[in-house]
Amino acid sequence: MTDVSPARPRLIIPKLGGLYAALHESAETILRVAAGLLLVTHGYGKIMNPFGAVGMVESLGFYPGVFWSPLLAATEFFGGILVAIGLFTRPAAFASMIVLAVTVYFHGVVKAEGLMGAEKSILWTLIFLFFAVRGSNSHSVDAKLGRQF
């Protein structure tokens, strides 16, 4: 069988290879946990008042707001928890990515803030895209269960 893994460029300082290899999964885990927990804190206010964003979601064209507002709250709060612990990581990250892509549109277009207003949302969307594609690693509930999407 042919090895299809991409060739890695040689390191300028080869002795750092061991350090990079040792920290690879830990750095990814830290990013996943931090992104998930930050999404939880962002969604906390919404989960405490799940119908509080009805007007906002309807102003973006999501009708009925009484459906979309609690869904937004649940996606941010519970989706953030799932991503942080690494359970159902791909679907939770994908749902979070969709929510954040809408915030790119909201800040960049609706509020006419352009790139400067949407840049944080773009970054967050891409972080959750990474985990939607990558899934979780060995430091996750998915790994402990031995299964993931």
N, C-alpha and C positions, 0 to 999 in steps of 0.2 A: 504494500500500500504506500502511496506517495504522501509525504508530509506536506500539508497545505498551509501550515502556519507561516505567517510572514516573517521574513528575516529581520531581526532587530539590528539597528545600526550599532556599531561598536561604540562603547563608552569612551569618552575622552579620558576619564579617570576610572579605569577598570575596577579598582578596589572598591568603588562605591556600588558595584553591581549587587553585592550581598545585602547591603543596606536597603537598596531599592527593592530587591526581591522580598526582604523581610517585612517591609512597610507597605507593600502593594495592597494586600487585602485590608490591612488596618486602616489605611488612608481612605479606601473606598467605603469601608464600614462607617468611619467617622463622617464622611460626606452624607451617606444615606441616613444615618441617625440624626444628624444636625438638620438636614432638609426636612425630614419627617417631623421632628419636634418643632421646628420653626413654623411649619404649616399648621400643626396642632395649635400653637399659640395664636396664629392668625385666625384660625377657625373657631377658637374658644368663644369669642363674643357672639359669633353667628350661631353656634350651637345653643347658647344660652337664650337666644331670641331667634329661633329658626325662621320666623316670618318677617324679620326686620329688614331683609333685603328685597322684599317683594317689589317695591317701586323701582329699585335699581335694576333688577334683572328684567323687569318689563320694559324699562327704558332702553335696554339693549336688544329688545325684540324677543325675549324668552317668555312666552305666555303658556299657561297661566303662571303668574309669579308665585302663587301659593303652592305650586308643585316645585318650581325651580329653586326657590329660596331655601327650603329645607334640604333639598338635594345638594345645593352648594355648601350649606353648613355641614352636612354629613360628609361630603367628599373632603372638605378641608380638614375637619376634625378627625374623623375616623380613618380617612385615607392617610392622613399624616401619621397616625398611630401605627397603622399597618406597615407603612413604608419604614418607619423608625425601627420597628421590631423585626422587619423582614418577613412578614407573613402575607401571602398573596401579593408579593411585591410588584410584579408586572402589572396586573390589572389596577391595583391601587395607584401606582405611579402613572399609568396611562390616564386614569380618570383625573388625577391631579394635574397632569400635563394639559389636558383639555381645558380645565378651569383656568389655568394660568395663561394658556393661549388666548382665552377670551379677555383676560386682563391686559394682554398686549394690545389687543384691538381697542379695549376701553380707554387705556391711557394714550395710546399712540394716535387713534383716530377720533373717537367720540369726544374725548377731552382736548383733542388737538395739541397734545404735549409732544408729539413726534418721538424721535428716538430717545431724547433725554428723559421723557416721561415714561417710556416703555422699557428702558434698558434693564431695570431690575426684573421686570416680568419676563423679558426675553431670556435672561440668565436663568431664572427659576424654571421656565418652560423647558429649557435645554437640560437642566439638571434632572428633571423628572423624565424627560425623553430618554436620557442615559439609562435610568433605572427601569423604565418601561421596556427597553431593548435588552439590557444586561441582566435584569433580575437581581436577585440577591447573591451573596457569596456564602462562604462557609460560616460566617458569623451572623446567622439569621435563624429565625424559627423555621423558614422553608427548608434550610439545610438540615436542621434537627429532625424534621419530619421526613426528610429524604425525598421530597417532592416539591415541584414548583411549576407554575404555568409556563 
